[in-house]
Amino acid sequence: MITMSFSGFILWALLLLLAFLFRNGWNAWGIYLLIALFLLIPFYWFNF
């Protein structure tokens, strides 16, 4: 069973590696914000 801290570390490592694939840092920030919004919408939608 994978714990939340281990899966958080894997997510952090993947996002860190993803940042080096972009030539422009603003593109990476845009992708990160879109991912965060995409994951937060169901959280707020189902908690009200």
C-alpha positions as CSV (number, residue, x, y, z in Angstrom):
1,M,0.0,0.0,0.0
2,I,1.4,3.4,-1.0
3,T,1.2,6.0,1.6
4,M,0.2,9.6,0.9
5,S,3.7,10.9,1.8
6,F,5.3,8.6,-0.7
7,S,2.8,9.4,-3.5
8,G,3.3,13.1,-2.7
9,F,7.1,12.6,-3.1
10,I,6.6,10.9,-6.5
11,L,4.3,13.7,-7.6
12,W,6.9,16.3,-6.5
13,A,9.7,14.5,-8.4
14,L,7.6,14.3,-11.5
15,L,6.7,18.0,-11.4
16,L,10.3,18.9,-10.8
17,L,11.4,16.9,-13.8
18,L,8.6,18.3,-15.9
19,A,9.9,21.8,-15.2
20,F,13.1,21.1,-17.0
21,L,11.3,20.1,-20.2
22,F,10.0,23.6,-20.8
23,R,12.1,26.3,-22.5
24,N,10.0,29.0,-20.8
25,G,9.2,28.9,-17.1
26,W,5.9,30.6,-17.6
27,N,4.6,27.6,-19.5
28,A,5.5,25.3,-16.6
29,W,3.7,27.6,-14.2
30,G,0.6,27.6,-16.5
31,I,0.6,23.8,-16.7
32,Y,1.0,23.6,-12.9
33,L,-1.9,26.0,-12.3
34,L,-4.2,24.2,-14.8
35,I,-3.4,20.8,-13.1
36,A,-4.1,22.4,-9.6
37,L,-7.4,23.8,-10.8
38,F,-8.4,20.6,-12.5
39,L,-7.8,18.7,-9.2
40,L,-9.3,21.3,-6.9
41,I,-12.6,21.6,-8.8
42,P,-13.9,18.1,-7.9
43,F,-12.7,18.5,-4.4
44,Y,-14.8,21.7,-3.8
45,W,-17.7,20.4,-5.9
46,F,-18.2,17.2,-3.9
47,N,-17.5,18.8,-0.4
48,F,-20.4,21.3,-0.5
